[in-house]
Amino acid sequence: MRAHARTVLDAAWDAGIRYFDAARSYGRAEEFLGGWLAERGHTATVGSKWGYTYVADWHTDADTHEVKNHDLDTLERQWPETLASLGRPPDLYLIHSATLATGVLEDGRVLARLAELATLGVRVGLSTSGPGQADTLRRALAVTVDGLNPFSAVQATWNLLEPSAGGALAEAHAAGWTVVVKEAVANGRLTKRATIPPTLAEICGELRATPDAVALAAALAQPWADVVLSGATTVQQLESNLGALRLKSDFSTLAGLAESPGEYWQTRAGLSWN
């Protein structure tokens, strides 16, 4: 696994990619990434996340894959784990899948600790998931600790099937936040291994591009998007994703692909783990 990760990371670096994303709950992702950066001597922008603990022990059929805790104890445990694994502080450090339901955006002790990290030069923020992404982000935009908002970064799901957070992401961008887009290919639903909608197939034919490249290009075309994550796990997938960089088109013709947030997230919840 480590050797495979290095192969894909090398290909990404050679292609000009300089932003890399990890999380405490992504198995040994931080360890692999930190070791690779140190071994190669690369300087890159690194984002990571806290709040989930991986417990599946590499079994894709496990009953529970991750345990979510957005409390201060988890933050205090996972921050030094991240430092040790990466060998350095992350540039972005995000609450993993923050929602209004967890109460993390109302937890004064957690917010105060994140504000402390922000004073050290780390851009703290949150990642979002679920049909309430926009509401969660707007609540985060209003957070204050001693009169200041400690947050300055967000990672959110945005894709052609689920663009509902777009307005809130534009507000975050206007406020000076770094905006990172995840799941731009909808967890595989917008790739050549899926049955894609006819309108997407049509534009793929016109542009002579794969659906994943078109989906990523549509995300890159959003004026508020600073970083769009690939999520590739093989060099072949990465090369296909990189096709997005050459695509210029009016992707507004694909707006009709959007599903209701409830429908999208219900479908996502039923996808298999890999």
N, C-alpha and C positions, 0 to 999 in steps of 0.2 A: 504493500500500500504506500509506504514511504517513497519507494523508487518510482512508482507510477505518479504520485503527486509531484515529485521533482520533474519528471518528464513533461507533465502538463504545464507546470509553473515555468520551466525553461522556455517552452514554446510561447507562452503568454508574454514573457519578458522580451523574447526576440521579436515579437510582433508589436512591441511598444507599449504594452499594458503596464501601468505603474500603480494601480490601485488594487489591493487584495483584501478580501473580506473573510472573516472567520467568526467563531463564537465558541464559548465554553462548551456548548452542547453539541458541537459538530465533531464528535469523536475526538481524534487527536489532531484536528486541523490546525490549532494554534501552534502546537509542537512542531508539526511538519513545516508550517510556514516559517516559523521563527528559525528553525534549523537551516532551512533552505536559504533564507536571507543572509544568515551569518556565514554559511559556507560559500555562497557566491559573492559576498561582499556588496550586495545590492542595497541601495537606498530607495525605499518605496513608501507610499502612503498605505497605512494598514488600518482597517476598521475591525473592531470586534464587539461582542455583545455579552451581557451578563443577564442572569435571571432564569435560565433553564439549565438543568443538570441532565446529562445523557446517562441513561440507565439500562439500555437495551443489550449491552455487551455484544454488539455486532450481530444480533439475531433480528433479521427483518420481520420475523413473525412474532416478535415479543408483544405481550399485552400492553406494555407501557414503554415508550421510547424515550420520553423526556418528562422530567418533573419540573413544573414551573413554580418559582417562588420569587416574588419581587420585594422581599424584605431586606432589612439592613444586614442581617446575618449572612444572607446569600451574597450580597454585594461585597461585604468585608472578606468573605472566603474566596470569592472568585476573582477579585481584583489582583491579589498577589499571585494567584494561579496563572492568570493571564500574563502578568509581568514575567513570571518564571518561564512560561512556555514560549512566549515571543522573544524573550531576551531584551525587551524594551517596552516602553509604554505604547499602546496603540495611539494613533492619531485621532481616531474617532472611537468613542466608547459608548455603546448604546444599550438602553434597557431593551431586552429581547422581547418583542411582541407585546409591547405595552398596550393595555386596554383600560377603559374607564372602570371596568369591573374589578380589576385587581387592586385598585385604590393607590397604586404607586405614585400617581401624580398628586396625591393628597398627603403623602407620607412625608412629614417634615424632616424626619431624621435621614431618610434616604436622599431627599432633595438637598439637604445641607451637605451630606457627604459628597454628592455629585458636584455641588458647587465648589467644594474644596478641590476636587480633581480638576475642575475647569480652571482654577487659579494656577494649576501646574502646567497649563498649556494644552490639555487634552480637550478636544471638542466633544463634550458630552451631549447625549440626546436620546433618541428612542427609535426603535423600529416598530412598525405597526402591522397588524394583520386583522382580518375579519371585516364584516360589513360596516363596522363603525370606525374605520380608519380616519375618516375626515374629522369626526367628532373628537376622537382621541388627540389628533394632531392639533386641532384648534384649542383644546384644553391645555396642551403642552405649550403652545405659543403664549398662553396667558399666565404661566407659572412664574412666581417670583420668590427669590430667597434674598432677604435683606434689600428688597427693592429692585433686584436685578434678576433676569431670567438666565439660569445657568446653562440652558439648552441652546445649542447652535447647529444641530444636525439631526436629520431624520432619514431613515431608510424605510421605504414603503412599497407595497405591491402596486404596480400600475402596469396594465397591459391592455391589448385591444379588446379583451373580454371583460376586464374589470378596471375601467378608467375613473371610477367614482371619486377617488382621492385627489384628482387633478387640481381642482380649485384650491383645496387646502394646501397642496404642495406648492402651488404658485404663491400663496400667501407666505409660506415659510421661506421660499426663495427670496421674495421681496423683503423679508425681514432680515436677510443676510445669512440664513441658514444654508449649510451644505445639504443638498437633496440627492439621495442615492436611490435609484430604482432597482427593486428586486423582482424576480419572477416575471420578467418581461415576456417569456415564452410560455407563461401559464403552466408551469410544472410539466412541460412536455406537450401540452395540448395544442401549441402553435409551432410544432416541428413536423418534419417530413415523416416521422413515424406515427403521426396522428392523422385522423380524418379531418382535414381542415375545411372551413366553410368555402363555398364556391367563389365568393367575392375575394377572399384571400388568395385562392388558387389562381384567379384571373390576374391579379396584380403581380403574383410571383412569375407568371408566364410573361407578362409585359416587361418586367424588370430582369428576367432571367436570373431569378434569385430563389433561394430556399425560403420556406415560410419562417424559420427561426430568424434569418437575417432581416426579413421584412419586419417582423415583430420587434426586433431590437432597434431597427432603424426608426420605426414609429416612436419608440420611447426616446431615442436620442434626439428626435426632432422636437420634443417638447421644450419650450424655451426655459422652463424652470429646472430641467434635469441637468445636474452637474456630473453625475456618474451613473452609468447603467451597467449592472452586473451581468456577466455572461452565465455563470453557473455551469460551464462546460466541465465534464469529467473525463473527457478524452481529447487528444490532440485533434482528432477528426471533427468532433463537435466544436471545438474552439475555432478551427479554420472555417467551418461553416458559419459560426456566429460572427466572425470577423468580416464576413461579406457585407454586414450591415454598414460598415464604414464607407463603402463606395456608393451607397444607395441614396438618391435624392428623388423625392416624389411628394405628391400631395396625398398624404396618408389620411386626410379627412374623409376620403371615400370609404374608409374602413370603419367609420364611426358606428355603422349599423351592426357591427359584430358584438357590441357591448351587451352583456347580460345584466340582469338585476343583481346587485351585490349579494342578496340572500341566495339566489340561485347559484351564483358563481362559487361562493364559499361553501355551500352545501356539496357541490360537485367536488371541490378541492378536498374536502374532508374525506371523501370516499376513495381518493386515489391511493394506490398502494405505496408503501415505503420501499426505498431501494438503497 
